Amino acid sequence: MTELQNIDLAITGAHILTIDQDMTEYKPGSVYIVGNRIIWIGPDDEQPGNFLIKERIDASGKILMPVFFNGHNHAAMSFLRGLGNDLSLDKWLNDFIWPAEKVMINPETVYLGTMLSVIEMVRSGSGIFSDMYFFEDQVARVCEEVGIRGIIGEAIFDFPSPSMATPQETMEFTRQLKQRFLGHSLVNVSVAVHAPYTCSPDLIRQAGELAEELDLSANIHLAETQTEIETISGLYGKTPVQHLYDLGFLSVRTVAHHSVYLSPDDRQLIKETGTSVVTLPNSNMKLGSGACAVGELIKLDINVALGTDGPASNNHQSLLREVQQLARLERVVNYDPTCISARELIRMATINGAKAYRMDKDLGSLETGKKADFQIINPDQPHWYPRYDPYNSIAYAMQSNDVESVVIDGKVVMRNRELINIDEKRLSRELKKKAGILF
Amino acid sequence: MTELQNIDLAITGAHILTIDQDMTEYKPGSVYIVGNRIIWIGPDDEQPGNFLIKERIDASGKILMPVFFNGHNHAAMSFLRGLGNDLSLDKWLNDFIWPAEKVMINPETVYLGTMLSVIEMVRSGSGIFSDMYFFEDQVARVCEEVGIRGIIGEAIFDFPSPSMATPQETMEFTRQLKQRFLGHSLVNVSVAVHAPYTCSPDLIRQAGELAEELDLSANIHLAETQTEIETISGLYGKTPVQHLYDLGFLSVRTVAHHSVYLSPDDRQLIKETGTSVVTLPNSNMKLGSGACAVGELIKLDINVALGTDGPASNNHQSLLREVQQLARLERVVNYDPTCISARELIRMATINGAKAYRMDKDLGSLETGKKADFQIINPDQPHWYPRYDPYNSIAYAMQSNDVESVVIDGKVVMRNRELINIDEKRLSRELKKKAGILF
C-alpha cells in the first residue's frame, strides 16, 4: 500500500457480515473502497491510517453485508402483477397473461415494468439479478440508469417471441448483446433457454453450444411442475434433467431454475455436471407447483441459490422474502426444524448466486479485492430485538424496508431509502398517466 | 341525525374496503367518527353536510380497511426471539426456552417483551391481539399505554406457572381480571387453557365451566403436532378434539389454535359445536409442525381466523405476513392455485377474528355503528403497481411498513409511522441498557 492513498468511500462502525468462507464478522468493522473495489476490510481498531478519505459513512449500530443476488427473474412482468389471480396455471396463462403480453409487450412496457421491479429490488437489498424476458436491451438500460447489476438473457424458444421472429434471430441477438456489453461495469449477458417443453432438442443443443462458444452462463426453467415431467417423459421417454444431460446442456455454466421435481438420478446428474440450481419458493408456492427438496441438494453439495421469479407469479421482488420463505418451507416439508440453518440460507442469497453465475471471484462476499457491492441495514427497530444472532434475525425477523443504503460497484445507489439515480416521484406520476392504457 | 353534530374525526378521500358482508368498497369514501364509533361511512360525494368536524385526515390515494385481528399470541416472548434456532422442538424447549423463561419471566420482562411485540403489531396494522402467557395484567398495561386492544388470558395448566402456584390460583386470577376490566374500552379477558397434554381432563372441564360462568372466550392450543395426537391417543384412546368434545369444552365460545392434525370426524365436531379455528402458518412452518388444511375447514363453513403466535416461534408479529403465508402455503399443500381467494384471506385476518372472539358486533368490519378500528395504507409505491385488485395486492405484494396510520377505538394510535403514545427512542435506549442482563 502506498502512503496517503486516496480512498473514495469508507464505511466505518458497522457490524460486518462478510459471508466469506469462514463467515468472518467484524463488530465494529470498516470497508475502504477505491473505484469499484474493496481495498481493505477489517475491524475498526485495525484501520490503517495512511489514507485520504473522500467520503465517509458512519454506519455505527448498522449491519453491513453483501447485497442479495436474485438468481432468476422476469422483471418486466411487474406490469402483469395481480392480473387474474386465484386461477389455475392454465387459465391464468391462457386467459390473462398471454393475451395481455400479446398486447402489452413492447420496448416501453419492458423498460417501465423492469424499472418498477428494479426499484423494489434495490429497496430490499438486491444488487444484482438474472433476467429472462424480451427486449432485454431495455433491461440493460434500466440497470445503467439505476446503477444495479443485471444478467440479461433474451428468452429462447421454438415459436416467435414478442421481440424476435425466430430462435435463430434470438441467438444472434444474444451474440450481439455479448459484444455490446463486453467489459460493461454492470451488465452481463446469458443464454436464456426457456424450458425443455418449449424448445426442440436441436434448439437446446444449439443454445448450449452458443453459451460455450461465447463463454456465457446458460439458464433454463427445469423440472418446475409435474405436468412438465409428464410432457417430457411422453415426448422423449426420460426426465427433463436426463433429457438436457443427453443433449450436453448441463455443465458448470448451467443454472437450472425451480427444479421442484427431481429424481435421485436427476440429482446425481446435476451434481456430476456441476450445474447450479436456483430455487424460487414463493413462486412455487403461489402457483401451487410444489416444493424443491433443497435439503437433498445441499446434502450432495450442489450449489443452490435463490430467486424471486417474475412479479406476476410471486408477487414481490424482495429476495429477503425468499430467504425467509425457504427457511419455513423447508422445515414444514421435512417436518424438521433443524434441516436448514440461517447461515446456509444467507449464503444461498449471496455467495451461492455469484457461484451459480461464475462471478464469485468478484461478487457474493465482502473481501479485499472483491467488488464493493453491499447493503447497510438498520436493526435498531422493535422487530429486531433481541439480537442473539444476526443471521437468524435476517432469516426470520428482518423486513425488506430495513435496508437503509445500497452500494453497488462502489457507488451509493440508495442512501437512507432514497434512490440516488432515479426520481421515484416522477416515475410514479408517469405510471399514473399510463394507468389508463396499461393497467 | 341532529343538525350540526360534532364529529371528532373524519377521514376522507380513501379507497375504503369495508369487509362487510357484501365486501362493499367506497372509492373514494369517508368515515365519520364520534367518540369510538363510526357514525357514517360512505362515498365521498354523499357525505352529509350538517356536521362540525374537529379533526380531518385527508387520505386521498390511500387504502382504508379494518385493522388486522391477531387471533393468537404470546407477545411477551419477543425477549426469546432468535434464541436457539435451527433446533428440534424438544432441544429448543428443553435447552433454551424453558431454562430462559425460568430465569427471565417476571412482570418487568413480560411488560417489556409485550411492549416490543405490540409496537411491531401496530406498525404492521394489527389493532387487536389475543394473548396467552403469564403476568397478563402487564399485557393489559401495555395495551392501555399504546392504545391497542388486547384479549388477555393467563395460561392455565397442571403445573405451577412462573406467576401462579396452582391452576386454581390462575382461574381465580382470571376471575379477578374479568372484574377488573369489566367494560374496559380496550382490554378483554379470556380463559386461556394451554393444551390437552398439559391439562388434566378435570382441569379442562373446570376451565370450560369457568368460561361459561363468566361468559368469556375459552382458547386452547389444539392438535398442533403429530406428537400431541400420539400422546392424547395413548392417554385417552381418542383424538384431542374428541377428548375436548367429550369434556364439554368445545362451543361457540371456544377458539382452537393451530389444529394442524384433524381427522374428518374432528372437523365435524368443530363444525357441530361452532368452535372457531385460528391458523398460524408461519409458526407451524418454522417449527416444522405441518400445515393446517384450511381449505377443508372453509368447505365446512367453519370460522377460521389468523394469528402470528409468539415471536419466539415465528419470529415476527405482522399478521399481514400470515395472510401472505397462508395464501402460498395453502396453494402448495394442495398443488392448486385456486383453493383460496385473496378476499377470503382478508376476511380471515379481520372479521373472522372478531367472530371467533364473539366481538363482530363491534369489530372486524367498517360499518355505521361499529367501533372505529382501522388502518390507513399507502399503496403509492413501486411494489404496489399495477393495482388490478386491492385484495390481491394486500394478500401478495404489500409490505408491513406500508401501514401509515392506525386508528383504534376512535383514537389515532399511529400517525405517519409514528406511534402517538409511546416514545420509541426512549424504549430503544432502555432495551439497550437492559441488553446485558436480559439478552
Interface residues (C-beta under 8 A of the other chain):
Chain A: S78 F79 R81 G82 L83 G84 N85 D86 L87 S88 L89 W92 L116 S117 I119 E120 R123 Q226 N282 N284 M285 K286 L287 G288 S289 G290 A291 P311 N314 N315 H316 Q317 S318 Q325 A327 R328 L329 R331 V332 N334 Y335 D336 P337 T338 C339 I340 S341 A342 D380 P382 H383 Y385 P386 R387 Y388 D389 N392 S393 Y396 A397 Q399 S400 N401 E424 L427 S428 L431 A435 L438 F439
Chain B: S78 F79 R81 G82 L83 G84 N85 D86 L87 S88 L89 W92 L116 S117 I119 E120 R123 Q226 N282 N284 M285 K286 L287 G288 S289 G290 A291 P311 N314 N315 H316 Q317 S318 Q325 A327 R328 L329 R331 V332 N334 Y335 D336 P337 T338 C339 I340 S341 A342 D380 P382 H383 Y385 P386 R387 Y388 D389 N392 S393 Y396 A397 Q399 S400 N401 E424 L427 S428 L431 A435 L438 F439
